[in-house]
């Protein structure tokens, strides 16, 4: 009985779900039906508007051409009427003279006849009938104002709806990934003069190859691109790849998307590990600031006042990794004057680059790399397992490269932003002026263990920028430097 009841409940649940699906589909169909009606009305209205525009142009042209015919008609009519009037007057005068001459023939008196004959001769000489042209000044031909619209009629008969543009083809050979910018270039498979613009979509992904349907990232759109290439700049490469696709649009419709392409955009991405930094450092994902209170007020809210040692801080405890700046998973990881915080991602191979910017009033700071086994009292550059450059702004500014407790003074201004280049396999750590790419210092060694980015700060703060490719300028400098002796001979150390 219970089994039958349970089976019936499953059937009822399945049927209810199916009913919901059908109802949702009915709602979708009704919505689509309304959309068809509304969109049909819209395109009919646009069609009316387009044809009204054509009619308007034709009406204007007809009126203009009709006016030309009427002006020609008026001109010819005026010329012919003037000529007709002149001929009528000449004929009237000539008939009057002819009548006078006929009467003169009957004059008997020789003297009067002679006088009349002289008058008739003089009048004939001056008669307008002998001076006017008997050829029409204008013809009645109007055929030069006739039209033949057979070609235009063919064009009008060829009017049709706008075609859907074909999908563009992305030219992978012309696509470029460099300096955290990506340039995408494409072409149309055939010429299409109706295309108004292109739309480019992209998204970050950690998967190579074709885009995945269930990828968690949404496509981002850049619309109204007039050319056939576009450059995305200022990107943070926090994923290994980016997908791209593009489609062509005319006034009415967008075509299908191109076949998507995937370009490699991986770069080193790390955050500062606030769970194991010195207690006097306040750490966020990419920012560290010296905190003279030692975080006591924050820690006490969470831990209370238990387990206090000589420094007034709770005894060390390891906890699970978390990036919360309020909870220190291993607060004895660094102590004493080792105001250190490490990155949370190891470097075990490859070439990597990141940048560091110090606050203007920061009194002392270091940046570099270290092995994971760095001791809790160790300071960057004072051990044979760490390499760094150090800036001291206390009393007077000093700028130096440090390793194995040896320092080499750097005779150059301290940049606002410093780039760190690490070639693990090539055994090289190089620092640059991040703006000008001026070489500051190079360590050459052999790294035998995984490295972590390392930072020290006292009285101030540092901001770290990651997700950066090795800049093209740095690659160029590396090629030229590899053929020269390094500037780090006094601190070079081959670690075994």
Secondary structure, DSSP 4 states (H G I P E B T S, - for coil): -HHHHHHHHHHHHHHHHHHHHHHHHHHHHHHHHHHHHHHHHHHHHHHHHHHHHHHHHHHHHHHHHHHHHHHHHHHHHHHHHHHHHHHHHHHHHHHHHHHHHHHHTT---HHHHHHHHHHHHHHHHH-GGGTS--S-SS-S--GGG----HHHHHHHHT--PPPPPPPPEE-GGG-EEETTEEEEEEE-SS--TT--EEEEEEEEES--SSPPTT-SSPPEEEEEE-SSEEEE-S----SSEEEEEEEEE-SS-B-PPPPPEEEE---B---B-GGGS-TTEEE-SSEEEE-TTTTHHHHHHHHTTTTB-TTSSBPP--------TT--TTTTSS-TT--EEEEEEEE-SSEEEEEEEE-TT--EEEEEEEETT--TT--TTSSTTEEEEEEE-SSS-EEEEEETTEEEE--SPPPSEEEEEEETTTTEEEEEETTT--EEEEEEB---S-EEEEEEEESSEEEEEEEEPPPHHHHHHHHHHTTS--S-TTT-B---
